[in-house]
Amino acid sequence: MKKLGILATCSFMVLVACGSSEEQEQQQQIDFSAFDIPTLEKIVADGEPVQAIQIIRGKEQLNLATIEDFLLSTEIYITLLNGVAAEVELNKAVELGAEGEQVDLFRARVLLLQKKLEEAEEFLAETTFTNDLAYEALLLRGDIKNELREYEAARGFYQAAVDDKPDNYYGYVGLAQLELNQGFIDDAFANASRANELQPDDPIVLYLLGSTSRYLLKPDEAIAYLKRALELNGQHYLALLELAAIYIEKNEFEEARKQLDEVYALSPEDRMARYYSALLLASEGKNEEAEELMLRLGDLPKIYPPAARVYGHIAYRLGKYSTATPYLEQFLRLLPEDRPTRLALAESYTRRGKAKEALRLLKVLLDANEADLEANLQAAAAAGIMGDRQKVGEYVTRAQNLAKNGSVDDQELIRSLGRRLAINNFQKGNDKVAIDQLEAMAAEDDKDLLTLTLMANLQMETGDLESAEKTTSRLLAVAPDSPVGANLMGSIRYRQRKVDEALELYNKAIEQNSEYVSALKNRALVYLVQEKFQEAREDLAKVVAANPRDAQARGMFGRALLETGDAKESLGHFQAAEEVFPRSAILHADHSEALAKLGYYSTAIKRAERAISYSGGHEKLNEYLNNLIAEWTEIDKKQREEEAKAREERKAKRAEQRKEQQERLKEGQKEEETSDEGDVEPPEDEPPLH
């Protein structure tokens, strides 16, 4: 039987329509006996494998199908990567008496397609093949090891195949696929080129040339190779997928969709098609939809590096930095020169507080190009997290100079850098310098609301409420309905101890923007002061949901939960807040009360004592906590006494039960002894019992 060339590792289902009743009637008039194996093989070679399958079905219905027919349909389904259908056809051939090395090799291929990798490997190891089939078995064992990601073992089998038959292109195809999977693109292209010399115009070889050309950043060459592969095999879905990927990279989204539609027509549930659909959505900025599709891909992002990159970048854009990090790390290990991934991972580290790791990543970019604007901006943010204000100033100043003197004409970016520089000066204690910088920027543009907002906040921080009020009034004069302005003025009134006015202003800000987190948090603080704990709880639930890393909000939320009867739920929020504020006396005091309400008096006492040690001698707080400690100590002592008494009672009860059990055992032994002594022989007129 002529070999069809079976070398691929991704599976999909081919659907064969039964056809209309008219078509079935026409089929009944076909002389199926005329279709011998050479004729069917020619139909397959002409690119019509589905037609060959339909003919074999017709022969089967007329009881004309032979072992060779079913072996051919098995091979077709294997070529089409449909392991389930291939197994059905192979079993039909075996039922008719098929046996031998070819059947064994098909069986191993079916196991591979069905992802029964260990079973396939064991089957091949225990089976002997000769001549050409021994060569095919080597390739198949390489495919299995490749699937198992045992790459060195796979390379050994493929290289053995090349050594066995250096003029056969299949061994080079296996090596090319292996190198491509590992990211060794130059080696993959070299092996694919050698395979092309030995077997020009083979669809699989052309696909590999197209795929490697894509990664060598030669998209036009890649498209030419892939289109030629599709001319030779219109159902080569791997080529369709690779074309879709290239069109996505070229932002030719409609062309990409056409390729994906053809894949879905062949395989509606194909995972790689879904992956490229997710990539397409992400490229169009539809990150939520893309994420939803990626989540349906199972473990593909863990085993397929490009999918890891896509999922990592999607999660990063959605602000899910913990989710993004492992996938970005995975891809950067494979391709360390990928600048966008390095930047995304660096920011993910910074957002998670791992500034040192972020700077390590960014150093590679800055060493290569000190004028990398984005790398400088990220380095400034990371240095800020580490508290290195001198470095922050250096990075921000460099970025500002690059923005002003370079090709950047984004005035908002330049102003943003100016604001960052002012913040850095403020953090270094240069309050007047920082506020003067912001005043100069505001004088240049009196509608720069962000600068006015920052300046009012810094003025409040220095205690200059009069200047902060004037700055906020300037902001409200430009934007009278600004929720930011209402929120700022509310904060000023709160600091002026005008709590009712502050609450009205916070309400106004929230009416203008119901999701305004800062105003919700500020209003919750007023509610806590007013002991309106349920209202505070409702606002803080929104704040914490929007920003789980806000330690201050987590501590406030814990207090609101504690006061509304959810002490158990409050514990997690106190713990999260204490990670950021480990020496906060108020947090530890609240935490101790939550523990006491749950009955953990001993732990509560230790927590309260810690709060006292952090209080800085705060007389009223210490007095309050000492009273609680005295109360809890008494309760704890009583509980311990009751528990000790209960333990003694349980111990006495168990001893009594053991004593009763021993007495019953003794009574049972006496009864057995009495029974033995009373045994008598049966009367002579009755037969003995057996």
CORSULDA-V637365 format. One record per backbone hydrogen bond with DSSP energy under -1.0 kcal/mol. CO is the residue of the C=O (numbers start at 1). NH is the residue of the N-H. Records with the same first field share a line. If there is no record, write none. Layout:
CO = NH + NH
This chain:
20 = 24
21 = 25
22 = 26
23 = 27
24 = 28
26 = 29
27 = 30
30 = 32
31 = 34
32 = 35
34 = 36
36 = 40
37 = 41
38 = 42
39 = 43
40 = 44
41 = 45
42 = 46
43 = 48
44 = 47
48 = 52
49 = 53
50 = 54
51 = 55
52 = 56
53 = 57
54 = 58
55 = 59
56 = 60
57 = 61
58 = 62
59 = 64
60 = 63
66 = 70
67 = 71
68 = 72
69 = 73
70 = 74
71 = 75
72 = 76
73 = 77
74 = 78
75 = 79
76 = 80
77 = 82
78 = 81
81 = 12
82 = 86
83 = 87
84 = 88
85 = 89
86 = 90
87 = 91
88 = 92
89 = 93
90 = 94
91 = 95
92 = 96
93 = 98
94 = 97
100 = 104
101 = 105
102 = 106
103 = 107
104 = 108
105 = 109
106 = 110
107 = 111
108 = 112
109 = 113
110 = 114
111 = 116
112 = 115
115 = 117
116 = 120
117 = 121
118 = 122
119 = 123
120 = 124
121 = 125
122 = 126
124 = 127
130 = 133
131 = 135
132 = 136
133 = 137
134 = 138
135 = 139
136 = 140
137 = 141
138 = 142
139 = 143
140 = 144
141 = 145
142 = 146
143 = 147
144 = 148
145 = 150
146 = 149
149 = 151
150 = 154
151 = 155
152 = 156
153 = 157
154 = 158
155 = 159
156 = 160
157 = 161
158 = 162
159 = 163
160 = 164
161 = 165
165 = 168
169 = 173
170 = 174
171 = 175
172 = 176
173 = 177
174 = 178
175 = 179
176 = 180
177 = 181
178 = 182
179 = 184
183 = 185
184 = 188
185 = 189
186 = 190
187 = 191
188 = 192
189 = 193
190 = 194
191 = 195
192 = 196
193 = 197
194 = 198
195 = 199
202 = 206
203 = 207
204 = 208
205 = 209
206 = 210
207 = 211
208 = 212
209 = 213
210 = 214
211 = 215
212 = 216
213 = 218
214 = 217
218 = 222
219 = 223
220 = 224
221 = 225
222 = 226
223 = 227
224 = 228
225 = 229
226 = 230
227 = 231
228 = 232
229 = 233
233 = 236
235 = 237
236 = 240
237 = 241
238 = 242
239 = 243
240 = 244
241 = 245
242 = 246
243 = 247
244 = 248
245 = 249
246 = 250
247 = 252
248 = 251
251 = 253
252 = 256
253 = 257
254 = 258
255 = 259
256 = 260
257 = 261
258 = 262
259 = 263
260 = 264
261 = 265
262 = 266
263 = 267
267 = 270
270 = 274
271 = 275
272 = 276
273 = 277
274 = 278
275 = 279
276 = 280
277 = 281
278 = 282
279 = 283
280 = 284
281 = 286
282 = 285
285 = 287
286 = 290
287 = 291
288 = 292
289 = 293
290 = 294
291 = 295
293 = 296
294 = 297
297 = 300
299 = 302 + 303
300 = 304
304 = 308
305 = 309
306 = 310
307 = 311
308 = 312
309 = 313
310 = 314
311 = 315
312 = 316
313 = 317
314 = 318
315 = 320
316 = 319
319 = 321
320 = 324
321 = 325
324 = 328
325 = 329
326 = 330
327 = 331
328 = 332
329 = 333
331 = 335
335 = 338
337 = 339
338 = 342
339 = 343
340 = 344
341 = 345
342 = 346
343 = 347
344 = 348
345 = 349
346 = 350
347 = 351
348 = 352
349 = 354
350 = 353
353 = 355
354 = 358
355 = 359
356 = 360
357 = 361
358 = 362
359 = 363
362 = 366
363 = 367
364 = 368
365 = 369
369 = 372
371 = 373
372 = 376
373 = 377
374 = 378
375 = 379
376 = 380
377 = 381
378 = 382
379 = 383
380 = 384
381 = 385
382 = 386
383 = 388
387 = 389
388 = 392
389 = 393
390 = 394
391 = 395
392 = 396
393 = 397
394 = 398
395 = 399
396 = 400
397 = 401
398 = 402
399 = 403
400 = 404
401 = 405
402 = 406
409 = 411
410 = 414
411 = 415
412 = 416
413 = 417
414 = 418
415 = 419
416 = 420
417 = 421
418 = 422
419 = 423
420 = 424
421 = 425
422 = 426
423 = 427
424 = 428
425 = 430
426 = 429
429 = 431
430 = 434
431 = 435
432 = 436
433 = 437
434 = 438
435 = 439
436 = 440
437 = 441
438 = 442
439 = 443
440 = 444
441 = 445
445 = 448
447 = 449
448 = 452
449 = 453
450 = 454
451 = 455
452 = 456
453 = 457
454 = 458
455 = 459
456 = 460
457 = 461
458 = 462
459 = 464
460 = 463
463 = 465
464 = 468
465 = 469
466 = 470
467 = 471
468 = 472
469 = 473
470 = 474
471 = 475
472 = 476
473 = 477
474 = 478
475 = 479
479 = 482
482 = 486
483 = 487
484 = 488
485 = 489
486 = 490
487 = 491
488 = 492
489 = 493
490 = 494
491 = 495
492 = 496
493 = 498
494 = 497
497 = 499
498 = 502
499 = 503
500 = 504
501 = 505
502 = 506
503 = 507
504 = 508
505 = 509
506 = 510
507 = 511
508 = 512
509 = 513
513 = 516
515 = 517
516 = 520
517 = 521
518 = 522
519 = 523
520 = 524
521 = 525
522 = 526
523 = 527
524 = 528
525 = 529
526 = 530
527 = 532
528 = 531
531 = 533
532 = 536
533 = 537
534 = 538
535 = 539
536 = 540
537 = 541
538 = 542
539 = 543
540 = 544
541 = 545
542 = 546
543 = 547
547 = 550
549 = 551
550 = 554
551 = 555
552 = 556
553 = 557
554 = 558
555 = 559
556 = 560
557 = 561
558 = 562
559 = 563
560 = 564
561 = 566
562 = 565
566 = 570
567 = 571
570 = 574
571 = 575
572 = 576
573 = 577
574 = 578
575 = 579
577 = 581
581 = 584
584 = 588
585 = 589
586 = 590
587 = 591
588 = 592
589 = 593
590 = 594
591 = 595
592 = 596
593 = 597
594 = 598
595 = 600
596 = 599
599 = 601
600 = 604
601 = 605
602 = 606
603 = 607
604 = 608
605 = 609
606 = 610
607 = 611
608 = 612
609 = 613
610 = 614
618 = 622
619 = 623
620 = 624
621 = 625
622 = 626
623 = 627
624 = 628
625 = 629
626 = 630
627 = 631
628 = 632
629 = 633
630 = 634
631 = 635
632 = 636
633 = 637
634 = 638
635 = 639
636 = 640
637 = 641
638 = 642
639 = 643
640 = 644
641 = 645
642 = 646
643 = 647
644 = 648
645 = 649
646 = 650
647 = 651
648 = 652
649 = 653
650 = 654
651 = 655
652 = 656
653 = 657
654 = 658
655 = 659
656 = 660
657 = 661
658 = 662
659 = 663
660 = 664
661 = 665
662 = 666
663 = 667
664 = 668
665 = 669
666 = 670
667 = 671
668 = 672
669 = 673
670 = 674
671 = 675
672 = 676
673 = 677
674 = 678
676 = 679
683 = 686
